[in-house]
């Protein structure tokens, strides 16, 4: 949405502001949980996001540097630095493409997969706790249209 389109939006009611505030609060609470969970197993939040982006990439168990940068909304050179650090921690491994020698794929090591599995289980539990609250907030925003 452009700045011009934002200016054209109708005014919100107090209830809508409350719903938006509740939504942002729930998201921030989940992100804090996620950061703390990642740190509890020795990862940064971004490393956890990278592991999830690799494992969760549709149709493949590996991802290119560019795809990872896109999924994390970071610059290519930032992705390369992240990949270097994760490789040093034995979280991921780089593999050259069989068809294009210029293309490098990143996949999880057993260690990276094990940490991600632990975090995924904890995140699933946390999401089960907050989904009812998020659904309620989203429903109230939908009704206010």
C-alpha positions as MATLAB code, in Angstrom:
seq = 'XXXXXXXXXXXXXXXXXXXXXXXXXXXXXXXXXXXXXXXXXXXXXXXXXXXXXXXXXXXXXXXXXXXXXXXXXXXXXXXXXXXXXXXXXXXXXXXXXXXXXXXXXXXXXXXXXXXXXXXXXXXXXXXXXXXXXXXXXXXXXXXXX';
ca = [
       0.000    0.000    0.000;
       1.406    3.393   -0.962;
       1.454    6.487    1.250;
      -1.225    8.028   -0.963;
      -3.503    5.005   -0.478;
      -2.909    5.099    3.280;
      -4.035    8.744    3.424;
      -7.322    7.822    1.685;
      -8.307    5.247    4.337;
     -11.392    5.950    6.448;
     -11.083    6.799   10.128;
     -11.108    3.942   12.599;
     -13.326    3.512   15.605;
     -11.976    3.143   19.134;
     -12.861   -0.564   19.000;
     -10.851   -0.979   15.780;
      -7.820    0.707   17.381;
      -8.181   -1.641   20.336;
      -8.321   -4.659   18.017;
      -5.256   -3.509   16.080;
      -3.424   -2.912   19.346;
      -4.386   -6.365   20.609;
      -3.233   -7.913   17.322;
       0.155   -6.170   17.472;
       0.527   -7.161   21.121;
      -0.184  -10.835   20.363;
       2.326  -10.834   17.500;
       5.003   -9.140   19.598;
       4.382  -11.575   22.456;
       4.782  -14.509   20.065;
       7.971  -13.021   18.581;
       9.411  -12.556   22.084;
       8.548  -16.160   22.899;
      10.221  -17.238   19.650;
      13.382  -15.211   20.337;
      13.662  -16.566   23.876;
      13.080  -20.150   22.689;
      15.790  -19.826   20.026;
      18.250  -18.372   22.535;
      17.515  -21.216   24.953;
      19.027  -23.676   22.429;
      21.951  -21.409   21.488;
      20.514  -19.789   18.363;
      19.644  -16.246   17.434;
      16.113  -15.499   16.302;
      17.389  -14.975   12.753;
      19.191  -18.335   12.753;
      15.950  -20.006   13.830;
      14.070  -18.174   11.073;
      16.705  -19.310    8.559;
      16.456  -22.951    9.638;
      12.679  -22.772    9.332;
      12.897  -21.072    5.907;
      15.181  -23.845    4.657;
      13.135  -26.733    6.046;
       9.830  -25.129    5.131;
      10.706  -24.158    1.561;
       7.979  -25.512   -0.709;
       8.936  -28.532   -2.765;
      12.566  -28.797   -1.655;
      14.685  -29.549    1.399;
      17.298  -26.997    0.337;
      17.383  -23.331   -0.623;
      19.693  -20.905   -2.441;
      21.344  -17.873   -0.835;
      19.005  -15.587   -2.778;
      15.908  -17.512   -1.757;
      16.975  -17.374    1.879;
      17.596  -13.618    1.652;
      14.143  -13.159    0.142;
      12.416  -15.325    2.747;
      14.098  -13.424    5.608;
      13.727   -9.995    3.953;
      17.455   -9.313    4.216;
      20.105   -8.253    1.711;
      22.045  -10.945   -0.148;
      25.332  -10.071    1.600;
      23.597  -10.301    4.996;
      22.350  -13.772    4.047;
      25.892  -14.810    3.111;
      27.176  -13.679    6.522;
      24.365  -15.526    8.270;
      25.072  -18.660    6.229;
      28.790  -18.451    7.075;
      28.015  -18.260   10.809;
      25.469  -21.070   10.631;
      27.870  -23.291    8.701;
      30.547  -22.667   11.364;
      28.028  -23.835   14.001;
      27.260  -27.009   12.030;
      23.638  -25.948   11.494;
      23.693  -25.984    7.689;
      25.805  -27.298    4.845;
      26.405  -25.796    1.400;
      26.163  -27.928   -1.716;
      26.950  -26.989   -5.304;
      24.154  -27.554   -7.812;
      24.583  -30.536  -10.113;
      23.229  -28.591  -13.074;
      24.635  -25.076  -12.518;
      28.039  -24.885  -10.810;
      27.425  -21.216   -9.944;
      24.407  -22.089   -7.834;
      24.889  -23.070   -4.203;
      22.195  -24.749   -2.130;
      21.941  -24.671    1.644;
      20.424  -27.549    3.601;
      20.167  -28.464    7.266;
      22.663  -30.689    9.008;
      21.357  -33.323   11.436;
      22.283  -30.943   14.275;
      20.366  -28.044   12.666;
      17.360  -30.272   11.979;
      17.330  -31.504   15.588;
      17.354  -27.963   17.006;
      14.637  -26.900   14.576;
      12.466  -29.862   15.540;
      12.699  -28.901   19.220;
      11.827  -25.286   18.441;
       9.004  -26.231   16.079;
       7.339  -28.346   18.760;
       7.570  -25.498   21.289;
       6.229  -23.009   18.748;
       3.309  -25.258   17.868;
       2.330  -25.395   21.554;
       2.609  -21.620   21.913;
       0.552  -21.037   18.773;
      -2.171  -23.332   20.089;
      -2.394  -21.030   23.110;
      -2.623  -17.762   21.162;
      -4.658  -18.811   18.112;
      -8.008  -18.290   19.892;
      -6.959  -14.752   20.855;
      -5.727  -13.984   17.327;
      -8.884  -15.416   15.777;
     -11.003  -13.236   18.033;
      -9.031  -10.108   17.139;
      -9.081  -10.902   13.418;
     -12.802  -11.608   13.531;
     -13.481   -8.248   15.190;
     -11.413   -6.470   12.525;
     -13.250   -8.330    9.771;
     -16.612   -7.359   11.216;
     -15.678   -3.672   11.395;
     -15.340   -3.304    7.600;
];
